[in-house]
């Protein structure tokens, strides 16, 4: 009898060729989103691309909505469709339409519409409180922009501009007195 035809035990097979287990495919984890929400979107909602596009077109002009970028699950029978934004000034932003449906129903409802930034979006810098915005040396730059010489600015700062203010007040008083005599 041929040895190759004899069945081998599972232990013999494992010793001969170690099996390499394929890593289980894990859904992409999004920061701040529970793992259960990142699964496969509902098939009825995923197929409703035209409804989602028409809903976005109700708040945007035809030329401002680009190609369909995809659909993602937001929970049980809730999905978000994403569309490229072609709006000037919104490079990298995406239009979104959140769709839902009731259990055992094929009727899709639009929950929410809007515009979201993506990782490639151009965003305004983070807000900085006024007290943190003024840095040492900022007043020197303001003096240069005003066209004052450093000596003039330090003199005005030392007197607080009182001499100029007094002159203006005297002039206003003289003008008012002249008006009453006329």
C-alpha positions as CSV (number, residue, x, y, z in Angstrom):
1,X,0.0,0.0,0.0
2,X,1.1,3.5,-0.7
3,X,1.9,5.7,2.3
4,X,0.5,8.8,0.6
5,X,-3.0,7.3,0.6
6,X,-3.1,6.7,4.3
7,X,-4.9,9.4,6.2
8,X,-2.9,11.5,8.5
9,X,-4.0,12.6,11.9
10,X,-4.7,16.3,12.5
11,X,-1.7,16.5,14.8
12,X,0.6,15.1,12.0
13,X,-0.8,17.7,9.5
14,X,-0.2,20.6,11.9
15,X,3.4,19.5,12.4
16,X,4.1,19.1,8.7
17,X,2.7,22.5,7.5
18,X,1.9,25.1,10.1
19,X,-1.3,26.8,9.2
20,X,-1.1,30.6,9.0
21,X,-4.3,32.1,10.2
22,X,-5.5,35.1,8.2
23,X,-6.0,38.1,10.3
24,X,-9.7,38.9,10.8
25,X,-10.8,42.0,8.9
26,X,-11.5,44.7,11.4
27,X,-13.7,47.7,10.4
28,X,-11.9,51.0,10.3
29,X,-12.2,52.7,13.7
30,X,-13.3,56.4,13.6
31,X,-12.4,58.5,16.6
32,X,-15.4,59.2,18.7
33,X,-17.7,56.7,17.0
34,X,-18.6,53.5,18.7
35,X,-17.3,50.3,16.9
36,X,-20.9,49.0,16.4
37,X,-21.7,52.0,14.3
38,X,-19.0,51.4,11.7
39,X,-20.3,48.2,10.2
40,X,-21.8,47.6,6.8
41,X,-24.6,50.1,5.8
42,X,-28.2,48.9,5.4
43,X,-28.6,47.7,1.7
44,X,-31.8,49.7,1.1
45,X,-30.2,52.9,2.4
46,X,-27.0,52.3,0.6
47,X,-28.9,52.0,-2.7
48,X,-30.7,55.3,-2.2
49,X,-28.0,57.4,-3.8
50,X,-30.4,59.3,-6.0
51,X,-32.6,60.3,-3.1
52,X,-29.6,61.5,-1.1
53,X,-28.3,63.5,-4.1
54,X,-31.8,65.1,-4.7
55,X,-32.0,66.0,-1.0
56,X,-28.6,67.7,-1.1
57,X,-29.6,69.5,-4.3
58,X,-32.5,71.0,-2.3
59,X,-30.0,73.1,-0.4
60,X,-27.2,73.5,-2.9
61,X,-27.0,74.5,-6.6
62,X,-26.5,71.8,-9.2
63,X,-22.9,72.8,-9.9
64,X,-22.0,72.7,-6.2
65,X,-22.6,69.0,-5.7
66,X,-19.9,66.6,-7.1
67,X,-19.6,62.9,-7.4
68,X,-20.9,60.4,-4.8
69,X,-17.9,59.6,-2.5
70,X,-19.5,56.8,-0.6
71,X,-21.9,55.7,2.1
72,X,-21.2,54.9,5.7
73,X,-23.2,53.3,8.5
74,X,-24.2,55.4,11.4
75,X,-26.2,52.8,13.3
76,X,-29.0,50.4,12.7
77,X,-30.9,51.5,9.6
78,X,-29.1,54.8,9.5
79,X,-26.6,55.7,6.8
80,X,-24.8,58.8,5.6
81,X,-24.2,59.5,1.9
82,X,-21.2,61.8,1.1
83,X,-20.8,63.9,-2.0
84,X,-17.9,66.0,-3.2
85,X,-18.4,69.8,-2.7
86,X,-17.6,71.9,-5.8
87,X,-18.5,75.2,-4.0
88,X,-15.8,77.9,-4.3
89,X,-14.0,78.3,-1.0
90,X,-14.9,74.8,0.3
91,X,-12.0,72.8,-1.1
92,X,-12.1,69.3,0.4
93,X,-15.5,69.7,2.0
94,X,-18.2,67.1,1.5
95,X,-22.0,67.4,1.3
96,X,-23.8,64.8,3.4
97,X,-27.3,63.4,3.6
98,X,-28.3,61.2,6.5
99,X,-30.9,58.6,5.6
100,X,-33.0,56.2,7.7
101,X,-35.8,53.8,7.4
102,X,-38.2,52.0,9.8
103,X,-37.8,48.3,10.4
104,X,-39.3,46.1,7.6
105,X,-40.0,49.2,5.5
106,X,-38.5,50.0,2.1
107,X,-39.4,53.7,2.5
108,X,-36.3,55.9,3.0
109,X,-36.5,59.1,5.0
110,X,-34.0,62.0,4.9
111,X,-32.9,63.0,8.4
112,X,-30.3,65.7,7.9
113,X,-28.4,67.5,5.2
114,X,-25.3,69.7,5.4
115,X,-21.6,70.3,4.6
116,X,-18.8,68.7,6.5
117,X,-15.0,69.2,6.4
118,X,-12.8,66.3,5.5
119,X,-9.2,65.6,6.4
120,X,-8.2,67.6,3.2
121,X,-10.4,70.6,4.0
122,X,-9.1,74.1,4.3
123,X,-10.2,75.4,7.7
124,X,-9.8,78.6,9.6
125,X,-7.1,78.6,12.3
126,X,-8.0,77.7,15.8
127,X,-9.4,80.7,17.7
128,X,-7.0,82.4,20.1
129,X,-8.3,84.6,22.9
130,X,-7.4,88.3,22.6
131,X,-5.1,88.3,25.6
132,X,-3.0,85.6,24.0
133,X,-3.0,87.3,20.6
134,X,-1.1,90.4,21.7
135,X,2.6,89.6,22.0
136,X,5.6,91.7,23.1
137,X,6.7,93.7,20.1
138,X,3.2,94.0,18.5
139,X,3.1,97.6,19.6
140,X,6.4,98.3,17.8
141,X,4.9,97.0,14.6
142,X,1.8,99.2,15.1
143,X,4.0,102.2,15.6
144,X,5.9,101.4,12.3
145,X,2.6,101.0,10.5
146,X,1.4,104.4,11.8
147,X,4.5,106.1,10.5
148,X,5.6,107.5,13.8
149,X,9.2,107.6,14.9
150,X,10.0,105.6,18.0
151,X,10.7,108.9,20.0
152,X,7.3,110.4,19.0
153,X,5.5,107.2,20.0
154,X,7.2,107.0,23.4
155,X,6.5,110.7,24.0
156,X,2.9,110.3,23.1
157,X,2.7,107.2,25.3
158,X,4.3,109.1,28.2
159,X,2.0,112.0,28.1
160,X,-0.9,109.8,27.1
161,X,-1.7,112.3,24.3
162,X,-3.0,114.8,26.9
163,X,-1.6,117.8,25.1
164,X,-3.3,117.0,21.9
165,X,-6.6,116.2,23.7
166,X,-6.5,119.5,25.5
167,X,-5.9,121.4,22.3
168,X,-8.9,119.7,20.7
169,X,-11.1,120.5,23.7
170,X,-10.0,124.2,23.7
171,X,-10.7,124.5,20.0
172,X,-14.2,122.9,20.5
173,X,-15.0,125.3,23.4
174,X,-13.9,128.3,21.2
175,X,-16.1,127.1,18.3
176,X,-19.0,126.7,20.6
177,X,-18.6,130.2,22.1
178,X,-18.3,131.7,18.7
179,X,-21.5,130.0,17.6
180,X,-23.4,131.4,20.6
181,X,-22.3,135.0,19.8
182,X,-23.4,134.8,16.2
